[in-house]
Amino acid sequence: MNFMSNIWKHPKTSVTGVLIGVASVAGVLSQQGVSLGKVGSGTVVSLASALATVLLGLMAKDPQSASQQVSEPASQQAKLSAWMLIALLIPLPWMQGCSATSVAQNIVNWTPSLQSAVATVDSTAALLAPADGAAFATATAGFDAATNLLVAQAKAYLANPSASLLAQLQTQIVLLQQQVNSSLLQAAKIVDAKSQQHAMAAIQAVATIVNAILSLVQSISSKAAVAQMAAQATVPLATVRPYLDDAKAAATVAAHYDEPLAVARAQVAQAERDEICAGF
């Protein structure tokens, strides 16, 4: 049969098609709340989608000899690149199912890590040069109050998911994200190399968790609500993107969800793309 011979003649193209199919079906199942069972703190569906996306990324970077690159038809290379782009646009689920309750629980699960990261920020000023420590403390002064309010709202929403409580969450997570983004810009101005390293690392830890929670809130918000949230974002994520550490962000997410680092990298990248496209 022709399709069988094509599989053997074009194995990379065939595998790519299968992986795209897996990621596509997993995305649809996740949107419908189908999990097919749990894997660690996630689901079989989310794991399949994430792994398919990661493998597609690895295939896209698969080294080829110069002769192979020349011999491969340009149209086939173009098709493969297009397929990779399609795969990156497939929604990659962060949470078990898509219900408000599961997302609320996920947000609450992040709050201990968020409070711990903010506590680290509070103690970081003492590690900096005196002038830098004072500026750092001023730039991050609002973290404690904003975090405590967000945690209280998340717990309240989990106990009783409602439109009014969701609106409060939407407002508060954007407020905290903007505080974090602003502090990153301030920390980037620190001249002393050691002080800047300590300051950026502490704020980065908070930024990773805040962006994860923002992604979760975004996932259960209407398009109109997301647009309203984004309108309040005066310091876009794209502006502070050069100061974020991808490796540390992925490590934080992987540890939180007890999942492979490669999967966490894909999740962080997808969440950032979604937030930037939404206007955050």
C-alpha atoms as an extended CHARMM CRD file, in Angstrom:
* protein
*
       280  EXT
         1         1  MET       CA              0.0000000000        0.0000000000        0.0000000000  PROA      1               0.0000000000
         2         2  ASN       CA              1.2210000000        3.4990000000       -0.8430000000  PROA      2               0.0000000000
         3         3  PHE       CA              0.7890000000        4.9210000000        2.6400000000  PROA      3               0.0000000000
         4         4  MET       CA              2.8960000000        2.0680000000        4.1140000000  PROA      4               0.0000000000
         5         5  SER       CA              5.7090000000        2.6640000000        1.6540000000  PROA      5               0.0000000000
         6         6  ASN       CA              5.5550000000        6.3850000000        2.3370000000  PROA      6               0.0000000000
         7         7  ILE       CA              6.0480000000        5.7110000000        6.0510000000  PROA      7               0.0000000000
         8         8  TRP       CA              9.2940000000        3.8890000000        5.3270000000  PROA      8               0.0000000000
         9         9  LYS       CA             10.4740000000        6.4300000000        2.7810000000  PROA      9               0.0000000000
        10        10  HSD       CA              9.7250000000        9.4530000000        4.9780000000  PROA      10              0.0000000000
        11        11  PRO       CA              9.9420000000        8.2750000000        8.6030000000  PROA      11              0.0000000000
        12        12  LYS       CA             10.5910000000       11.7410000000       10.0610000000  PROA      12              0.0000000000
        13        13  THR       CA              7.5960000000       13.2240000000        8.2890000000  PROA      13              0.0000000000
        14        14  SER       CA              5.4030000000       10.2990000000        9.3590000000  PROA      14              0.0000000000
        15        15  VAL       CA              6.4380000000       10.5150000000       13.0010000000  PROA      15              0.0000000000
        16        16  THR       CA              5.8540000000       14.2700000000       12.9330000000  PROA      16              0.0000000000
        17        17  GLY       CA              2.3040000000       13.7110000000       11.7110000000  PROA      17              0.0000000000
        18        18  VAL       CA              1.6220000000       11.1840000000       14.4640000000  PROA      18              0.0000000000
        19        19  LEU       CA              2.9730000000       13.5110000000       17.1630000000  PROA      19              0.0000000000
        20        20  ILE       CA              0.8830000000       16.4140000000       15.8790000000  PROA      20              0.0000000000
        21        21  GLY       CA             -2.1550000000       14.1450000000       15.9510000000  PROA      21              0.0000000000
        22        22  VAL       CA             -1.4340000000       13.1080000000       19.5400000000  PROA      22              0.0000000000
        23        23  ALA       CA             -0.9740000000       16.7240000000       20.6530000000  PROA      23              0.0000000000
        24        24  SER       CA             -4.1180000000       17.8400000000       18.8190000000  PROA      24              0.0000000000
        25        25  VAL       CA             -6.3290000000       15.0990000000       20.2330000000  PROA      25              0.0000000000
        26        26  ALA       CA             -4.8970000000       15.6200000000       23.7250000000  PROA      26              0.0000000000
        27        27  GLY       CA             -5.6690000000       19.3320000000       23.5060000000  PROA      27              0.0000000000
        28        28  VAL       CA             -9.2840000000       18.6450000000       22.5520000000  PROA      28              0.0000000000
        29        29  LEU       CA             -9.7120000000       16.0050000000       25.2880000000  PROA      29              0.0000000000
        30        30  SER       CA             -8.2850000000       18.3820000000       27.8850000000  PROA      30              0.0000000000
        31        31  GLN       CA            -10.6630000000       21.1470000000       26.8310000000  PROA      31              0.0000000000
        32        32  GLN       CA            -13.5450000000       18.7030000000       27.3050000000  PROA      32              0.0000000000
        33        33  GLY       CA            -12.3280000000       17.7620000000       30.7840000000  PROA      33              0.0000000000
        34        34  VAL       CA            -11.2260000000       14.2270000000       29.7880000000  PROA      34              0.0000000000
        35        35  SER       CA             -8.1280000000       13.2140000000       31.7680000000  PROA      35              0.0000000000
        36        36  LEU       CA             -7.7980000000        9.4110000000       31.1690000000  PROA      36              0.0000000000
        37        37  GLY       CA             -6.3590000000        9.0830000000       34.6610000000  PROA      37              0.0000000000
        38        38  LYS       CA             -3.6910000000       10.7740000000       36.7590000000  PROA      38              0.0000000000
        39        39  VAL       CA              0.1000000000       10.7850000000       36.3540000000  PROA      39              0.0000000000
        40        40  GLY       CA              1.7100000000       12.3010000000       39.4360000000  PROA      40              0.0000000000
        41        41  SER       CA             -0.0550000000       15.6230000000       39.9600000000  PROA      41              0.0000000000
        42        42  GLY       CA             -1.1000000000       15.8570000000       36.3140000000  PROA      42              0.0000000000
        43        43  THR       CA             -3.0870000000       13.6980000000       33.9010000000  PROA      43              0.0000000000
        44        44  VAL       CA             -2.3920000000       11.1890000000       31.1500000000  PROA      44              0.0000000000
        45        45  VAL       CA             -3.8250000000       13.6270000000       28.5970000000  PROA      45              0.0000000000
        46        46  SER       CA             -1.6750000000       16.5650000000       29.6930000000  PROA      46              0.0000000000
        47        47  LEU       CA              1.4450000000       14.3820000000       29.7810000000  PROA      47              0.0000000000
        48        48  ALA       CA              0.7730000000       13.0200000000       26.2690000000  PROA      48              0.0000000000
        49        49  SER       CA              0.2490000000       16.5280000000       24.9000000000  PROA      49              0.0000000000
        50        50  ALA       CA              3.3750000000       17.8770000000       26.5620000000  PROA      50              0.0000000000
        51        51  LEU       CA              5.6050000000       14.9910000000       25.4930000000  PROA      51              0.0000000000
        52        52  ALA       CA              4.3440000000       15.1460000000       21.9040000000  PROA      52              0.0000000000
        53        53  THR       CA              5.1310000000       18.8650000000       21.7620000000  PROA      53              0.0000000000
        54        54  VAL       CA              8.5910000000       18.3670000000       23.2570000000  PROA      54              0.0000000000
        55        55  LEU       CA              9.4200000000       15.5630000000       20.8130000000  PROA      55              0.0000000000
        56        56  LEU       CA              8.3070000000       17.7480000000       17.9220000000  PROA      56              0.0000000000
        57        57  GLY       CA             10.6690000000       20.4420000000       19.1410000000  PROA      57              0.0000000000
        58        58  LEU       CA             13.5390000000       17.9520000000       19.3360000000  PROA      58              0.0000000000
        59        59  MET       CA             12.8050000000       16.7130000000       15.8100000000  PROA      59              0.0000000000
        60        60  ALA       CA             12.8300000000       20.2690000000       14.5310000000  PROA      60              0.0000000000
        61        61  LYS       CA             16.4040000000       20.6020000000       15.8510000000  PROA      61              0.0000000000
        62        62  ASP       CA             17.5040000000       17.1720000000       14.6300000000  PROA      62              0.0000000000
        63        63  PRO       CA             20.9920000000       17.6530000000       13.0980000000  PROA      63              0.0000000000
        64        64  GLN       CA             21.3880000000       16.6800000000        9.4590000000  PROA      64              0.0000000000
        65        65  SER       CA             24.4730000000       16.5150000000        7.2840000000  PROA      65              0.0000000000
        66        66  ALA       CA             24.9240000000       19.1390000000        4.6220000000  PROA      66              0.0000000000
        67        67  SER       CA             24.2430000000       16.5830000000        1.8760000000  PROA      67              0.0000000000
        68        68  GLN       CA             20.9800000000       15.5330000000        3.5130000000  PROA      68              0.0000000000
        69        69  GLN       CA             19.8450000000       19.1370000000        3.8230000000  PROA      69              0.0000000000
        70        70  VAL       CA             20.6070000000       19.7660000000        0.1680000000  PROA      70              0.0000000000
        71        71  SER       CA             18.9590000000       16.5700000000       -1.0410000000  PROA      71              0.0000000000
        72        72  GLU       CA             15.7690000000       17.0670000000        0.9560000000  PROA      72              0.0000000000
        73        73  PRO       CA             13.2010000000       18.9310000000       -1.1670000000  PROA      73              0.0000000000
        74        74  ALA       CA             12.6480000000       22.5310000000       -0.1390000000  PROA      74              0.0000000000
        75        75  SER       CA              8.8980000000       21.9900000000       -0.1270000000  PROA      75              0.0000000000
        76        76  GLN       CA              9.2520000000       19.1160000000        2.3600000000  PROA      76              0.0000000000
        77        77  GLN       CA             11.4170000000       21.2610000000        4.6510000000  PROA      77              0.0000000000
        78        78  ALA       CA              8.8400000000       24.0410000000        4.4370000000  PROA      78              0.0000000000
        79        79  LYS       CA              6.0230000000       21.6310000000        5.3070000000  PROA      79              0.0000000000
        80        80  LEU       CA              7.9620000000       20.3260000000        8.3200000000  PROA      80              0.0000000000
        81        81  SER       CA              8.5750000000       23.8840000000        9.5580000000  PROA      81              0.0000000000
        82        82  ALA       CA              4.8870000000       24.6790000000        9.1610000000  PROA      82              0.0000000000
        83        83  TRP       CA              3.9270000000       21.5660000000       11.1150000000  PROA      83              0.0000000000
        84        84  MET       CA              6.2740000000       22.5870000000       13.9410000000  PROA      84              0.0000000000
        85        85  LEU       CA              4.5890000000       25.9880000000       14.0460000000  PROA      85              0.0000000000
        86        86  ILE       CA              1.1540000000       24.3700000000       14.1990000000  PROA      86              0.0000000000
        87        87  ALA       CA              2.3280000000       22.1600000000       17.0680000000  PROA      87              0.0000000000
        88        88  LEU       CA              3.5080000000       25.1850000000       19.0330000000  PROA      88              0.0000000000
        89        89  LEU       CA              0.0780000000       26.7460000000       18.6570000000  PROA      89              0.0000000000
        90        90  ILE       CA             -1.7090000000       23.7330000000       20.1470000000  PROA      90              0.0000000000
        91        91  PRO       CA             -2.8900000000       24.6070000000       23.6970000000  PROA      91              0.0000000000
        92        92  LEU       CA             -0.7250000000       22.8370000000       26.2590000000  PROA      92              0.0000000000
        93        93  PRO       CA             -2.7760000000       22.1420000000       29.3840000000  PROA      93              0.0000000000
        94        94  TRP       CA             -1.3090000000       23.1190000000       32.7790000000  PROA      94              0.0000000000
        95        95  MET       CA             -4.0020000000       21.6940000000       34.9230000000  PROA      95              0.0000000000
        96        96  GLN       CA             -6.1360000000       18.6290000000       35.5160000000  PROA      96              0.0000000000
        97        97  GLY       CA             -9.2230000000       19.2960000000       33.4860000000  PROA      97              0.0000000000
        98        98  CYS       CA            -10.4560000000       22.8450000000       32.8790000000  PROA      98              0.0000000000
        99        99  SER       CA            -13.0830000000       23.3040000000       35.5790000000  PROA      99              0.0000000000
       100       100  ALA       CA            -13.0740000000       26.3560000000       37.8150000000  PROA      100             0.0000000000
       101       101  THR       CA            -12.6640000000       24.1560000000       40.8780000000  PROA      101             0.0000000000
       102       102  SER       CA             -9.5830000000       22.3130000000       39.5720000000  PROA      102             0.0000000000
       103       103  VAL       CA             -7.9670000000       25.5680000000       38.4950000000  PROA      103             0.0000000000
       104       104  ALA       CA             -8.7650000000       27.1720000000       41.8560000000  PROA      104             0.0000000000
       105       105  GLN       CA             -7.1520000000       24.2260000000       43.6300000000  PROA      105             0.0000000000
       106       106  ASN       CA             -4.1290000000       24.5670000000       41.3710000000  PROA      106             0.0000000000
       107       107  ILE       CA             -3.8300000000       28.2460000000       42.2600000000  PROA      107             0.0000000000
       108       108  VAL       CA             -4.0760000000       27.4810000000       45.9670000000  PROA      108             0.0000000000
       109       109  ASN       CA             -1.4370000000       24.7630000000       45.5620000000  PROA      109             0.0000000000
       110       110  TRP       CA              0.9680000000       27.4100000000       44.2710000000  PROA      110             0.0000000000
       111       111  THR       CA              0.4370000000       29.8030000000       47.1810000000  PROA      111             0.0000000000
       112       112  PRO       CA              2.8690000000       28.2190000000       49.7070000000  PROA      112             0.0000000000
       113       113  SER       CA              5.6530000000       28.4310000000       47.1310000000  PROA      113             0.0000000000
       114       114  LEU       CA              4.6650000000       32.0100000000       46.3450000000  PROA      114             0.0000000000
       115       115  GLN       CA              4.7540000000       33.0240000000       50.0020000000  PROA      115             0.0000000000
       116       116  SER       CA              8.1240000000       31.3260000000       50.4310000000  PROA      116             0.0000000000
       117       117  ALA       CA              9.5300000000       33.1320000000       47.3880000000  PROA      117             0.0000000000
       118       118  VAL       CA              8.2750000000       36.4780000000       48.7080000000  PROA      118             0.0000000000
       119       119  ALA       CA              9.8620000000       35.7390000000       52.1010000000  PROA      119             0.0000000000
       120       120  THR       CA             13.1580000000       35.1870000000       50.2780000000  PROA      120             0.0000000000
       121       121  VAL       CA             12.7340000000       38.5570000000       48.5800000000  PROA      121             0.0000000000
       122       122  ASP       CA             12.2310000000       40.1740000000       51.9890000000  PROA      122             0.0000000000
       123       123  SER       CA             15.5350000000       38.7580000000       53.2590000000  PROA      123             0.0000000000
       124       124  THR       CA             17.4950000000       39.5010000000       50.0800000000  PROA      124             0.0000000000
       125       125  ALA       CA             17.9610000000       43.2330000000       50.7460000000  PROA      125             0.0000000000
       126       126  ALA       CA             20.4190000000       42.3860000000       53.5280000000  PROA      126             0.0000000000
       127       127  LEU       CA             22.6420000000       40.5580000000       51.0300000000  PROA      127             0.0000000000
       128       128  LEU       CA             23.0220000000       43.5750000000       48.7660000000  PROA      128             0.0000000000
       129       129  ALA       CA             25.2660000000       46.5880000000       48.9400000000  PROA      129             0.0000000000
       130       130  PRO       CA             23.6810000000       49.2100000000       51.2860000000  PROA      130             0.0000000000
       131       131  ALA       CA             22.4970000000       51.5630000000       48.5480000000  PROA      131             0.0000000000
       132       132  ASP       CA             21.2800000000       48.6810000000       46.3950000000  PROA      132             0.0000000000
       133       133  GLY       CA             19.5220000000       47.0640000000       49.3480000000  PROA      133             0.0000000000
       134       134  ALA       CA             17.5170000000       50.2060000000       50.0430000000  PROA      134             0.0000000000
       135       135  ALA       CA             16.4620000000       50.5360000000       46.3970000000  PROA      135             0.0000000000
       136       136  PHE       CA             15.5850000000       46.8260000000       46.2380000000  PROA      136             0.0000000000
       137       137  ALA       CA             13.4660000000       47.0370000000       49.3780000000  PROA      137             0.0000000000
       138       138  THR       CA             11.5700000000       49.9950000000       47.9290000000  PROA      138             0.0000000000
       139       139  ALA       CA             11.0100000000       48.2220000000       44.5810000000  PROA      139             0.0000000000
       140       140  THR       CA              9.6080000000       45.0840000000       46.2530000000  PROA      140             0.0000000000
       141       141  ALA       CA              7.7820000000       46.7310000000       49.1700000000  PROA      141             0.0000000000
       142       142  GLY       CA              4.3230000000       45.8330000000       47.8660000000  PROA      142             0.0000000000
       143       143  PHE       CA              4.9560000000       42.1100000000       47.4200000000  PROA      143             0.0000000000
       144       144  ASP       CA              3.8230000000       41.0000000000       50.8870000000  PROA      144             0.0000000000
       145       145  ALA       CA              0.4740000000       42.7820000000       50.9360000000  PROA      145             0.0000000000
       146       146  ALA       CA             -0.3410000000       41.8990000000       47.3290000000  PROA      146             0.0000000000
       147       147  THR       CA              0.5900000000       38.2420000000       47.8560000000  PROA      147             0.0000000000
       148       148  ASN       CA             -1.3860000000       37.8810000000       51.0830000000  PROA      148             0.0000000000
       149       149  LEU       CA             -4.4750000000       39.3180000000       49.4140000000  PROA      149             0.0000000000
       150       150  LEU       CA             -4.0770000000       37.0240000000       46.3930000000  PROA      150             0.0000000000
       151       151  VAL       CA             -3.7300000000       33.9600000000       48.6370000000  PROA      151             0.0000000000
       152       152  ALA       CA             -6.8650000000       34.9140000000       50.5780000000  PROA      152             0.0000000000
       153       153  GLN       CA             -8.8100000000       35.4670000000       47.3570000000  PROA      153             0.0000000000
       154       154  ALA       CA             -7.6380000000       32.1570000000       45.8750000000  PROA      154             0.0000000000
       155       155  LYS       CA             -8.7880000000       30.2520000000       48.9680000000  PROA      155             0.0000000000
       156       156  ALA       CA            -12.1110000000       32.0900000000       48.9610000000  PROA      156             0.0000000000
       157       157  TYR       CA            -12.6310000000       31.2820000000       45.2810000000  PROA      157             0.0000000000
       158       158  LEU       CA            -11.8130000000       27.6090000000       45.8680000000  PROA      158             0.0000000000
       159       159  ALA       CA            -14.3760000000       27.4620000000       48.6600000000  PROA      159             0.0000000000
       160       160  ASN       CA            -17.0440000000       29.1960000000       46.5770000000  PROA      160             0.0000000000
       161       161  PRO       CA            -16.2400000000       29.7480000000       42.8670000000  PROA      161             0.0000000000
       162       162  SER       CA            -18.2290000000       32.7760000000       41.7360000000  PROA      162             0.0000000000
       163       163  ALA       CA            -18.0130000000       35.5280000000       39.1410000000  PROA      163             0.0000000000
       164       164  SER       CA            -17.3850000000       38.2170000000       41.7570000000  PROA      164             0.0000000000
       165       165  LEU       CA            -14.5250000000       36.3250000000       43.4110000000  PROA      165             0.0000000000
       166       166  LEU       CA            -13.0370000000       35.5030000000       40.0180000000  PROA      166             0.0000000000
       167       167  ALA       CA            -13.1090000000       39.2090000000       39.1620000000  PROA      167             0.0000000000
       168       168  GLN       CA            -11.1640000000       39.9290000000       42.3470000000  PROA      168             0.0000000000
       169       169  LEU       CA             -8.6000000000       37.2750000000       41.4230000000  PROA      169             0.0000000000
       170       170  GLN       CA             -8.2680000000       38.7120000000       37.9290000000  PROA      170             0.0000000000
       171       171  THR       CA             -7.5750000000       42.1890000000       39.2810000000  PROA      171             0.0000000000
       172       172  GLN       CA             -5.1710000000       41.0650000000       42.0000000000  PROA      172             0.0000000000
       173       173  ILE       CA             -3.0090000000       38.7390000000       39.8930000000  PROA      173             0.0000000000
       174       174  VAL       CA             -2.4660000000       41.4680000000       37.3000000000  PROA      174             0.0000000000
       175       175  LEU       CA             -1.6050000000       43.9500000000       40.0470000000  PROA      175             0.0000000000
       176       176  LEU       CA              0.9690000000       41.5640000000       41.5260000000  PROA      176             0.0000000000
       177       177  GLN       CA              2.3970000000       40.7030000000       38.1040000000  PROA      177             0.0000000000
       178       178  GLN       CA              2.8580000000       44.3940000000       37.3520000000  PROA      178             0.0000000000
       179       179  GLN       CA              4.6290000000       44.9360000000       40.6730000000  PROA      179             0.0000000000
       180       180  VAL       CA              6.9620000000       42.0440000000       39.8970000000  PROA      180             0.0000000000
       181       181  ASN       CA              7.6430000000       43.2620000000       36.3510000000  PROA      181             0.0000000000
       182       182  SER       CA              8.4140000000       46.7570000000       37.6130000000  PROA      182             0.0000000000
       183       183  SER       CA             10.7760000000       45.4000000000       40.2630000000  PROA      183             0.0000000000
       184       184  LEU       CA             12.6160000000       43.3550000000       37.6270000000  PROA      184             0.0000000000
       185       185  LEU       CA             13.2540000000       46.5410000000       35.6370000000  PROA      185             0.0000000000
       186       186  GLN       CA             14.5290000000       48.2650000000       38.7930000000  PROA      186             0.0000000000
       187       187  ALA       CA             16.7780000000       45.3450000000       39.7170000000  PROA      187             0.0000000000
       188       188  ALA       CA             18.2530000000       45.3440000000       36.2240000000  PROA      188             0.0000000000
       189       189  LYS       CA             19.6020000000       48.8420000000       36.9310000000  PROA      189             0.0000000000
       190       190  ILE       CA             21.7240000000       47.6790000000       39.8750000000  PROA      190             0.0000000000
       191       191  VAL       CA             25.3530000000       48.2630000000       38.9470000000  PROA      191             0.0000000000
       192       192  ASP       CA             27.0580000000       45.9600000000       41.4320000000  PROA      192             0.0000000000
       193       193  ALA       CA             27.2350000000       42.5340000000       39.7590000000  PROA      193             0.0000000000
       194       194  LYS       CA             26.7580000000       40.4490000000       42.9220000000  PROA      194             0.0000000000
       195       195  SER       CA             23.9170000000       42.6180000000       44.1770000000  PROA      195             0.0000000000
       196       196  GLN       CA             22.1840000000       42.4220000000       40.8170000000  PROA      196             0.0000000000
       197       197  GLN       CA             22.5650000000       38.6340000000       40.7230000000  PROA      197             0.0000000000
       198       198  HSD       CA             20.9960000000       38.1990000000       44.1770000000  PROA      198             0.0000000000
       199       199  ALA       CA             18.2020000000       40.6620000000       43.4000000000  PROA      199             0.0000000000
       200       200  MET       CA             17.3000000000       39.1710000000       40.0270000000  PROA      200             0.0000000000
       201       201  ALA       CA             17.3110000000       35.5930000000       41.3580000000  PROA      201             0.0000000000
       202       202  ALA       CA             14.9420000000       36.4660000000       44.1970000000  PROA      202             0.0000000000
       203       203  ILE       CA             12.4880000000       38.3430000000       41.9870000000  PROA      203             0.0000000000
       204       204  GLN       CA             12.7190000000       35.6610000000       39.2800000000  PROA      204             0.0000000000
       205       205  ALA       CA             11.4050000000       33.0570000000       41.7230000000  PROA      205             0.0000000000
       206       206  VAL       CA              8.3630000000       35.2010000000       42.4390000000  PROA      206             0.0000000000
       207       207  ALA       CA              7.8810000000       36.0440000000       38.7510000000  PROA      207             0.0000000000
       208       208  THR       CA              7.7630000000       32.3690000000       37.7320000000  PROA      208             0.0000000000
       209       209  ILE       CA              4.9760000000       31.5700000000       40.1870000000  PROA      209             0.0000000000
       210       210  VAL       CA              3.0350000000       34.7540000000       39.4960000000  PROA      210             0.0000000000
       211       211  ASN       CA              3.0900000000       34.0820000000       35.7590000000  PROA      211             0.0000000000
       212       212  ALA       CA              1.9510000000       30.4910000000       36.3660000000  PROA      212             0.0000000000
       213       213  ILE       CA             -0.9830000000       31.7200000000       38.4460000000  PROA      213             0.0000000000
       214       214  LEU       CA             -1.7880000000       34.3810000000       35.8440000000  PROA      214             0.0000000000
       215       215  SER       CA             -1.9120000000       31.6340000000       33.2220000000  PROA      215             0.0000000000
       216       216  LEU       CA             -4.3190000000       29.6410000000       35.3840000000  PROA      216             0.0000000000
       217       217  VAL       CA             -6.6020000000       32.6230000000       35.9780000000  PROA      217             0.0000000000
       218       218  GLN       CA             -6.4850000000       33.4310000000       32.2760000000  PROA      218             0.0000000000
       219       219  SER       CA             -7.5750000000       29.8840000000       31.4290000000  PROA      219             0.0000000000
       220       220  ILE       CA            -10.9140000000       30.3010000000       33.2420000000  PROA      220             0.0000000000
       221       221  SER       CA            -11.5640000000       33.9070000000       32.1960000000  PROA      221             0.0000000000
       222       222  SER       CA            -13.6840000000       35.0720000000       29.2840000000  PROA      222             0.0000000000
       223       223  LYS       CA            -12.0840000000       36.8680000000       26.3400000000  PROA      223             0.0000000000
       224       224  ALA       CA            -13.6270000000       40.1310000000       27.4960000000  PROA      224             0.0000000000
       225       225  ALA       CA            -12.2480000000       39.6480000000       31.0000000000  PROA      225             0.0000000000
       226       226  VAL       CA             -8.7880000000       38.7900000000       29.6880000000  PROA      226             0.0000000000
       227       227  ALA       CA             -8.8390000000       41.9150000000       27.5180000000  PROA      227             0.0000000000
       228       228  GLN       CA             -9.8000000000       43.9810000000       30.5480000000  PROA      228             0.0000000000
       229       229  MET       CA             -7.0170000000       42.3990000000       32.5770000000  PROA      229             0.0000000000
       230       230  ALA       CA             -4.4590000000       43.0260000000       29.8360000000  PROA      230             0.0000000000
       231       231  ALA       CA             -5.5050000000       46.6670000000       29.6230000000  PROA      231             0.0000000000
       232       232  GLN       CA             -4.1710000000       47.0970000000       33.1720000000  PROA      232             0.0000000000
       233       233  ALA       CA             -0.7520000000       45.7070000000       32.2190000000  PROA      233             0.0000000000
       234       234  THR       CA              1.4270000000       48.7810000000       31.7410000000  PROA      234             0.0000000000
       235       235  VAL       CA              4.7020000000       46.8270000000       32.0100000000  PROA      235             0.0000000000
       236       236  PRO       CA              4.3450000000       44.0240000000       29.4360000000  PROA      236             0.0000000000
       237       237  LEU       CA              5.8890000000       40.6100000000       29.9590000000  PROA      237             0.0000000000
       238       238  ALA       CA              7.8040000000       41.0890000000       26.7080000000  PROA      238             0.0000000000
       239       239  THR       CA              9.6040000000       44.0700000000       28.2670000000  PROA      239             0.0000000000
       240       240  VAL       CA             11.0180000000       42.0360000000       31.1560000000  PROA      240             0.0000000000
       241       241  ARG       CA             11.4390000000       38.8320000000       29.1560000000  PROA      241             0.0000000000
       242       242  PRO       CA             15.2150000000       39.3820000000       28.6690000000  PROA      242             0.0000000000
       243       243  TYR       CA             15.6940000000       39.3470000000       32.4550000000  PROA      243             0.0000000000
       244       244  LEU       CA             13.9160000000       36.0240000000       33.0760000000  PROA      244             0.0000000000
       245       245  ASP       CA             15.8870000000       32.8060000000       33.5250000000  PROA      245             0.0000000000
       246       246  ASP       CA             14.2390000000       30.0440000000       31.4800000000  PROA      246             0.0000000000
       247       247  ALA       CA             16.1730000000       27.2470000000       33.1810000000  PROA      247             0.0000000000
       248       248  LYS       CA             15.2010000000       28.3440000000       36.6900000000  PROA      248             0.0000000000
       249       249  ALA       CA             11.5780000000       28.8710000000       35.6750000000  PROA      249             0.0000000000
       250       250  ALA       CA             11.3720000000       25.3810000000       34.1750000000  PROA      250             0.0000000000
       251       251  ALA       CA             13.0290000000       23.8630000000       37.2530000000  PROA      251             0.0000000000
       252       252  THR       CA             10.4720000000       25.5460000000       39.5310000000  PROA      252             0.0000000000
       253       253  VAL       CA              7.5230000000       24.3060000000       37.4710000000  PROA      253             0.0000000000
       254       254  ALA       CA              8.9700000000       20.7930000000       37.1250000000  PROA      254             0.0000000000
       255       255  ALA       CA              9.4580000000       20.5310000000       40.8910000000  PROA      255             0.0000000000
       256       256  HSD       CA              5.9640000000       21.8400000000       41.6270000000  PROA      256             0.0000000000
       257       257  TYR       CA              4.1760000000       19.4550000000       39.2640000000  PROA      257             0.0000000000
       258       258  ASP       CA              6.6280000000       16.5870000000       39.7810000000  PROA      258             0.0000000000
       259       259  GLU       CA              7.1700000000       16.2480000000       36.0430000000  PROA      259             0.0000000000
       260       260  PRO       CA             10.0980000000       15.9860000000       33.5810000000  PROA      260             0.0000000000
       261       261  LEU       CA             12.0980000000       19.1640000000       33.0360000000  PROA      261             0.0000000000
       262       262  ALA       CA             11.4780000000       19.0280000000       29.2820000000  PROA      262             0.0000000000
       263       263  VAL       CA              7.7250000000       19.0730000000       29.8650000000  PROA      263             0.0000000000
       264       264  ALA       CA              8.0540000000       22.0340000000       32.2320000000  PROA      264             0.0000000000
       265       265  ARG       CA             10.0620000000       23.9700000000       29.6380000000  PROA      265             0.0000000000
       266       266  ALA       CA              7.2940000000       23.4740000000       27.1070000000  PROA      266             0.0000000000
       267       267  GLN       CA              4.6470000000       24.5590000000       29.6270000000  PROA      267             0.0000000000
       268       268  VAL       CA              6.5270000000       27.7200000000       30.6040000000  PROA      268             0.0000000000
       269       269  ALA       CA              7.0880000000       28.6500000000       26.9590000000  PROA      269             0.0000000000
       270       270  GLN       CA              3.4330000000       28.0280000000       26.0620000000  PROA      270             0.0000000000
       271       271  ALA       CA              2.1690000000       30.0500000000       29.0250000000  PROA      271             0.0000000000
       272       272  GLU       CA              4.4240000000       32.9760000000       28.1330000000  PROA      272             0.0000000000
       273       273  ARG       CA              3.2690000000       32.9000000000       24.5170000000  PROA      273             0.0000000000
       274       274  ASP       CA             -0.3700000000       32.8890000000       25.5980000000  PROA      274             0.0000000000
       275       275  GLU       CA              0.1300000000       35.7730000000       28.0040000000  PROA      275             0.0000000000
       276       276  ILE       CA              2.0830000000       37.8970000000       25.5450000000  PROA      276             0.0000000000
       277       277  CYS       CA             -0.4740000000       37.2560000000       22.7920000000  PROA      277             0.0000000000
       278       278  ALA       CA             -3.2520000000       38.2650000000       25.1970000000  PROA      278             0.0000000000
       279       279  GLY       CA             -1.5050000000       41.5800000000       25.8480000000  PROA      279             0.0000000000
       280       280  PHE       CA              0.1130000000       40.9580000000       29.2240000000  PROA      280             0.0000000000
